[in-house]
Amino acid sequence: MIQYIDKDAIMAEIERIEYETNYEPFTDEVLGKRMVCKDIKSFLDTLEVKKVDLEKEYEEFVVDDPIFGNFITNDTMGMELAKHFFELGLKTNKGE
């Protein structure tokens, strides 16, 4: 099963660890933490992050569709419904 993680959340945690090491006495352990943080950030920068334009997808799938376009006439509610199931899908992929 494919699992997804929030790249921004991981980067924030790594930066928090790096920030904390600025106030620790300079030791081999601190140097090691900094090197590992740098290596992980470098690796994460190589990963592809796919962004979804939910409004564009909604318009193409619902508004432009001859059946859905006539069935869902309130685009505000339709978009809220789309967001709900999009977020539910993300949670399912995360195992929540």
N, C-alpha and C positions, 0 to 999 in steps of 0.2 A: 504494500500500500504506500502511496506517495504521501509524504508528510511535508507540510509547509511551515516555515518559521518566519517571524517578522524580522527582516534584516535590520530595519531601523532600531528595533528594540535591542538586538544583539550589539549593534554598533554603540548604542547608548551605554549599555552595561560595560563594554570594553573601555569606553572613554571614561566611565566612572572609576574603573579600576586604575586606569592610567593616572587619572587626577589624584587619586588617593596615594599612589606611589610617590607623587611629588613631595609629600609631607612625611615620608618614611625615611629613616636613615639609609644612606647609600650602602647597600650590601649586595652580595651575589644574588640573593633571592629577589631583591627589588629589581636588579638589572635583568634577571631572568623573566620576571613578570612583564617588564616593559618590552622585552624582545618578543615574548609570546604574544602580547597584545598587538604589537606591530605586525607580526607574521599573520595573525588571524584577520586583522583589518585588511591586510594586503590580499589575502585569500578571498575574503568576502567581496572585495571590489571586483574580483574576476567573475563573480556569479551573476547570471542574468536574472533580472527582476522584471517580471511581467506585470504591467499595469493594465487595468481594465477600465475602459471608458464606458461606464455603466449607462450613461445617458445615450451615447451613440448606439450601443447594443440594444437598448430599450427601443429607440426610435426605429432601428432596422428590423427588429423582431416583432414589435407590437404595432407601432404607428404605421409603418409602411406595409404591414401585412393586411390583405383584404378582409380576412376574417377577424383577427385580433383587433385590428384598427376600428372595426365597427362594434366589437363586443366591449372593449375597454374604452369608454368615452371620457373618463376623467383621468387625464395624464398624471396629475399629482398623486392620486391614489394608486394608479398603476405603477408609478416610479417607487412609491413607498413599499408596495408589494414586492417589486423586483429587488429592492435593497434588502428587504427582510430575508428573502430566499437566497440572495447572494451571500449575505453574512452567515446565514445558517449553513450554507455549503462550505464556507471557510472554516466554521467551527467544527463541522463534521470531519473535514480533512485534517484538522488539528487533533481530533480525537476527543473533543469536549462533549 
